[in-house]
Amino acid sequence: MSWWAVDVRAAPGDRERIAAWLVGESGNTVEERPDGLLVGFALTEPEARALETRLHALFAAEVRVWLRPLESIDWTTRWREGLGPRQLGRLTLVPSWIAPPADSEVVLTLDPESAFGSGEHGSTRATLTLLERLLRPGQSVVDLGSGSGILAIAAAKLGAGHAFGIEIDSEAIPVAVRNAERNDVTGRVEFLEGDAAKLAPLCAPADLILSNILRGPNIALLPVIRAALAPDGIAIFSGMQRTETELFRPELERSGLKSFDEAIDDGWWAVAARRS
């Protein structure tokens, strides 16, 4: 089984509408290339062909569609490629095999291994931008879908009193623990394995909740997140592209949360919200 790309060529005025439809229909992100090509993704060839059929049925002559299988990549051996120091405000993200720049203020040393979260993805960087902007010293932080532990560890390095990372993937937990040890924050960061909907309430009340996952899971978790926030707490949502902003904002408001800040990095959107 391998992923399939769904390449869509559309007029500039139609791209945002079609990209939003692709995201909602497939549950996956959509990439917009510099030349205007939209690239959606499907897990299997039948799913890709179903998307192609619906695109032609709904948008008719407005689109041209091509399907192509994607190369299967073994991320257990490819995860190190192209990684280097990255500066985000006061925070410098550094792979463990590279020395940090001499002028680094706050260093986060990371080996993502096969877990998500290297700092090279726009959604992670957008979340970190808001985290650094909004975190106050001593606050409690809960990171939903912690992966490599990058966000929970960054919170601790930036001054959080305590951070919980919740992750359903059992293989990611040891990676996150090792990263916490590398950064000398094991006393202030704790990783929990399981369902975020069940575990987040056990970490309440939280001053800051991070949810860098897809739009669908973000929406499903809105009631849980709102209930787990401290009265003046803040939730940061990411894992969504800029084309999804108008799909997520109404859901946010219906849940009793109101956005007040945002960050965009490489087309990926993060939004901060508090109780209405």
Residue, then its C-alpha position, 0 to 999 in steps of 0.5 A: m500500500s502506498w500513497w497517491a497524489v491527486d494533481v489538480r490544475a484549476a484557474p487561479g480564482d477557483r483554486e482556494r475553493i477546490a483546495a478546501w473541497l479536497v481537504g474536506e473530502s480526503g481528510n488530508t492536506v493539500e499542497e499548492r505549488p508555486d506554479g498553481l498546481l494543487v496536490g491532494f493525497a489519498l492512501t490508496e489508488p481506489e480512493a484517489r480514483a474516487l476523488e478524481t471522479r468526484l472532482h470531475a462531477l462537481f467542477a466539470a470543465e474547471v479542473r484537469v486531474w492527474l493521478r500518480p503513485l508516490e514513492s514509498i519512503d522508509w522514514t526510519t532511515r530518511w528522517r535525518e536528511g536535510l535537517g539543520p539548526r533552525q531559529l524561531g524567535r528565542l528558540t533554536l532547534v538543533p539536530s543532536w548531531i549538530a552543534p548549536p550556533a554560539d549565540s543561541e538563547v534557548v536551544l532545543t536538541l532533537d532527534p525526531e527519529s520516526a516520530f513526527g516533529s522535527g521543526e521542518h514542517g510548517s505546522t510545527r513551526a507555526t505552533l512554535t511561533l505562537l507558543e513562544r509568543l503566548l507562553r508565560p513562565g510557570q504555566s502548565v501546558v498540554d500537547l495533544g499528539s506530541g510525536s517527537g515531544i518537540l512542542a512539550i519540550a519547547a514549552a519547558k525550555l521556554g519556561a513552562g512549569h510543567a508540560f504533558g505530552i499525550e500521544i496515541d502512538s506507542e512507538a513515539i513515546p520512547v522517542a519523546v522521552r529520549n528527547a526530554e532527557r537530551n534537553d534536561v527537562t525530564g522533571r518538568v515534562e511527562f509523556l502519556e500514551g493514549d487517547a487525547a479525549k480521555l487523557a486531556p481532562l486528567c491534565a486539567p486545568a491547563d494554561l495552554i493546550l497545543s493541538n497540532i493535528l488535522r482539522g477533523p481531529n481538532i474539531a472533534l476535540l474542541p469540547v474536550i479542549r475547552a473543558a480542560l482549559a483554565p478559566d483564562g487559558i489559551a488553546i493553539f490549534s495547528g496542522m491545518q493549511r491556510t485554505e482551511t481557515e474558513l472551515f475551522r473558524p466557525e467550528l471554533e466559535r460554535s464550541g465557545l472559543k474565540s480566535f485572537d492570534e495566528a501564524i502562517d508558515d509555508g502555507w500552514w496555519a496555526v490559530a490561538a483561541r480562548r473562551s468567548 
